[in-house]
Amino acid sequence: MTGLPWDASYQDGPAPWDVGGPQQAIVRLAAQGGFAGAVLDAGCGSGENALYIAARGFSVLGVDVAETALAMARSKALARGIDVEFVAADALRLDCLGRKFDTVLDCGLFHTFDGEERRAYLESLATVTEHRGRLYVLCFSDDGPDTGPHPISREELTSALDSSNGWKVVTIEPDRLDTRYHDDGAPAWLATVERT
């Protein structure tokens, strides 16, 4: 996927999903010990979640197709003195990274793909996730008023994350995804998934 449409989202002020700090769901996950080993933040945007996790002592790689967002993320890391790596990468071809991760975070990326792209994306994630590694997916939910764009049903999420593409759903819980347009976040799912 070309990064140009995503890159444009960062050029005239903050993107709608760039809330100036980590998602509250990610803060809770970190507090509960949800991150382990090497961490990949797929679709990291301007880096707030990756920076938050790296500041807690984890080795973190953030990837995105938007070069402007990556430049912002690198600048924040430098200003805050946080050791974290940000690189341009296509989420559908993560095997090009040549690395494996114990924990993978998808915050707001999964719901941007259509059905066919979802399968390719999840296969791509499987190539870089260690056996029994954890994947967290925070995506817009169709459950409730004032949903975000491209909301996903629980059934869509469950059927996408099946054993045929290397995943086993541990839990799918209702949550919130912070945006600049929702005072209390938009309805979301937080899926905890294990690499089989």
PEHUZI-V415996 format. One record per helix or strand of 2 or more residues. SS is the DSSP state (@ for helix, = for strand). FROM is the first residue (numbers start at 0). LEN is the number of residues. If there is no record, write none. Layout:
BEGIN
ss | from | len
SS | FROM | LEN
SS | FROM | LEN
END
This chain:
BEGIN
ss | from | len
@ | 3 | 5
@ | 23 | 8
= | 38 | 4
@ | 47 | 7
= | 59 | 5
@ | 66 | 14
= | 84 | 4
@ | 90 | 7
= | 100 | 7
@ | 109 | 3
@ | 114 | 14
= | 128 | 13
@ | 153 | 7
@ | 162 | 3
= | 166 | 13
= | 181 | 14
END
